[in-house]
Amino acid sequence: MTDLTLQDDTDGLKMERSAEPPGGLRIPARFEARDFYIEVTPDQTIEHMLTIIATEHGLRIEDIYIVRENEDAPLICEEPVHHGHQRRHHVHHRQPVAVTVHYQTGSHHREFRRHASLEQVLDWAIRAFGIDASMAGEFELTRTGSTDELSLSDHVGHLAGKHNALALDLVRGDIANGADHA
């Protein structure tokens, strides 16, 4: 395992297209809302990636899993890393996240897999609160107590971090009513 190194990259994936290390691959990854790279060789498996992340964070390998960007199924430990390595790999804790969404004076609760997107949470919340479909596009999610809109592509697990609960507010976003033309 000493041939694997965790590379922190605070600039996200800006360096993704940089040269691969000699004889190895730089796999972009995200864990608990932090972007980094993992250097592996093409003959290593997803289990190697899980091992280095678990070791770096004091976790057991059984407690985390990896999902490739824009995929829904967790990767199998025996799968080689070279397949699709250019896409970001999302690492998550195994426990689901209890999501509470507040809207006006009501709240709804539901468990989500950690790799569920906020778009899935928003779709569920709109149905749960009975919001008319014609108005659905006007709504967005924020962290409870914040006014900052969250990206719908974010994963529930990245926002929850180590925690097993996440509180969000369903809010009506900025509505364009036209503009003055000079």
C-alpha positions as CSV (number, residue, x, y, z in Angstrom):
1,M,0.0,0.0,0.0
2,T,2.9,2.4,0.3
3,D,2.9,2.9,-3.5
4,L,-0.4,4.7,-3.2
5,T,-0.5,8.4,-2.3
6,L,-3.3,10.8,-1.6
7,Q,-2.9,14.1,-3.3
8,D,-4.9,17.0,-2.0
9,D,-5.9,19.5,-4.7
10,T,-7.8,22.5,-3.3
11,D,-8.4,23.8,-6.8
12,G,-10.8,20.9,-7.5
13,L,-10.4,19.2,-10.8
14,K,-8.5,22.1,-12.6
15,M,-5.4,19.9,-12.8
16,E,-7.3,16.8,-14.0
17,R,-5.8,16.9,-17.4
18,S,-2.2,17.2,-16.2
19,A,0.2,14.5,-17.1
20,E,-0.3,11.1,-15.5
21,P,2.5,10.0,-13.1
22,P,5.0,7.7,-14.8
23,G,3.4,4.2,-15.0
24,G,0.4,5.3,-13.0
25,L,-2.9,7.1,-13.0
26,R,-4.2,10.2,-11.2
27,I,-7.8,9.4,-10.2
28,P,-9.9,12.5,-9.3
29,A,-11.9,11.8,-6.2
30,R,-14.2,13.6,-3.7
31,F,-14.8,12.7,-0.1
32,E,-16.7,14.8,2.4
33,A,-16.8,17.8,0.0
34,R,-13.0,17.7,-0.5
35,D,-11.5,17.2,-3.9
36,F,-8.2,15.3,-4.3
37,Y,-6.3,12.8,-6.5
38,I,-5.3,9.3,-5.8
39,E,-2.3,7.9,-7.6
40,V,-2.5,4.2,-8.5
41,T,-1.2,1.9,-11.2
42,P,-3.5,0.5,-13.9
43,D,-3.3,-3.1,-12.5
44,Q,-4.7,-2.0,-9.1
45,T,-8.4,-2.2,-8.1
46,I,-11.1,-0.1,-6.6
47,E,-10.2,-1.8,-3.3
48,H,-6.8,-0.2,-3.4
49,M,-8.5,3.2,-3.7
50,L,-10.8,2.4,-0.8
51,T,-7.8,1.2,1.3
52,I,-5.8,4.4,1.0
53,I,-8.9,6.6,1.7
54,A,-9.8,4.5,4.7
55,T,-6.3,4.6,6.0
56,E,-5.9,8.3,5.6
57,H,-9.2,9.0,7.4
58,G,-9.0,6.4,10.1
59,L,-11.9,4.4,8.7
60,R,-12.6,0.7,8.0
61,I,-12.7,-0.1,4.3
62,E,-16.1,-1.8,4.9
63,D,-17.6,1.6,6.0
64,I,-17.0,3.4,2.7
65,Y,-17.8,2.9,-1.0
66,I,-17.1,4.6,-4.4
67,V,-19.4,5.7,-7.1
68,R,-18.2,7.2,-10.4
69,E,-19.5,10.6,-11.5
70,N,-22.9,10.3,-13.2
71,E,-23.3,6.6,-12.2
72,D,-25.7,5.2,-9.7
73,A,-24.2,1.8,-8.7
74,P,-21.3,1.6,-6.3
75,L,-18.1,0.2,-7.8
76,I,-17.1,-3.4,-7.1
77,C,-13.9,-3.7,-5.1
78,E,-12.3,-6.1,-7.7
79,E,-12.9,-3.7,-10.6
80,P,-9.7,-2.3,-12.1
81,V,-9.2,1.4,-11.7
82,H,-8.3,2.1,-15.3
83,H,-11.8,1.9,-16.6
84,G,-13.3,5.4,-16.6
85,H,-10.6,6.8,-14.4
86,Q,-10.8,10.3,-16.0
87,R,-14.2,10.9,-14.3
88,R,-14.4,12.0,-10.6
89,H,-14.9,9.1,-8.1
90,H,-17.2,10.0,-5.2
91,V,-16.3,8.3,-1.9
92,H,-19.1,8.0,0.7
93,H,-19.7,6.5,4.1
94,R,-22.1,3.5,3.9
95,Q,-24.8,4.7,6.2
96,P,-27.7,6.6,4.6
97,V,-28.5,10.2,5.4
98,A,-31.7,11.2,7.2
99,V,-32.7,14.3,5.2
100,T,-35.2,16.8,6.6
101,V,-36.6,19.4,4.3
102,H,-38.4,22.4,5.8
103,Y,-40.9,24.5,3.8
104,Q,-43.0,27.3,5.3
105,T,-44.3,25.7,8.6
106,G,-43.9,22.1,7.6
107,S,-41.2,19.5,7.4
108,H,-40.8,16.1,5.7
109,H,-38.1,13.5,6.5
110,R,-36.7,10.7,4.3
111,E,-33.5,8.6,4.2
112,F,-31.3,9.0,1.1
113,R,-28.3,7.1,-0.1
114,R,-25.2,9.2,0.3
115,H,-24.6,9.4,-3.5
116,A,-28.1,10.7,-4.1
117,S,-28.0,14.1,-5.8
118,L,-29.7,17.2,-4.4
119,E,-31.7,17.1,-7.6
120,Q,-33.3,13.9,-6.4
121,V,-34.0,15.4,-3.0
122,L,-35.5,18.5,-4.6
123,D,-37.8,16.3,-6.8
124,W,-38.9,14.4,-3.7
125,A,-39.5,17.6,-1.7
126,I,-41.6,19.2,-4.4
127,R,-43.8,16.1,-4.5
128,A,-43.9,15.7,-0.6
129,F,-45.0,19.3,-0.2
130,G,-47.6,19.1,-3.0
131,I,-46.1,21.9,-5.0
132,D,-47.8,22.5,-8.3
133,A,-45.6,21.1,-11.2
134,S,-45.9,24.4,-13.1
135,M,-44.1,26.2,-10.2
136,A,-41.5,23.4,-9.5
137,G,-38.8,25.1,-11.5
138,E,-38.9,28.1,-9.2
139,F,-37.7,26.2,-6.2
140,E,-34.2,25.4,-4.9
141,L,-32.6,24.0,-1.8
142,T,-30.5,25.7,0.8
143,R,-28.9,24.5,4.1
144,T,-31.3,25.3,6.9
145,G,-30.4,28.8,8.1
146,S,-28.6,29.8,5.0
147,T,-29.7,31.7,1.9
148,D,-27.0,30.2,-0.4
149,E,-28.5,28.0,-3.2
150,L,-27.0,24.5,-3.3
151,S,-25.9,22.9,-6.5
152,L,-28.3,20.2,-7.6
153,S,-25.4,18.0,-8.7
154,D,-24.0,17.8,-5.2
155,H,-24.3,14.5,-3.4
156,V,-26.2,14.3,-0.1
157,G,-23.2,12.5,1.5
158,H,-20.8,15.3,0.6
159,L,-23.0,17.9,2.3
160,A,-23.7,15.6,5.4
161,G,-20.0,14.8,5.7
162,K,-19.4,12.4,8.7
163,H,-23.0,13.1,10.0
164,N,-26.0,10.9,9.3
165,A,-28.5,13.8,9.1
166,L,-28.9,16.8,6.9
167,A,-31.4,19.7,7.3
168,L,-32.4,21.7,4.2
169,D,-34.9,24.4,3.4
170,L,-37.0,24.4,0.3
171,V,-37.1,28.0,-0.9
172,R,-38.4,29.9,-3.9
173,G,-35.5,31.2,-5.9
174,D,-35.1,34.4,-7.8
175,I,-37.9,34.8,-10.3
176,A,-37.1,36.6,-13.5
177,N,-39.9,39.1,-14.3
178,G,-38.3,40.7,-17.3
179,A,-35.9,43.6,-17.5
180,D,-35.9,47.2,-18.5
181,H,-34.5,47.7,-22.0
182,A,-32.7,51.0,-22.5
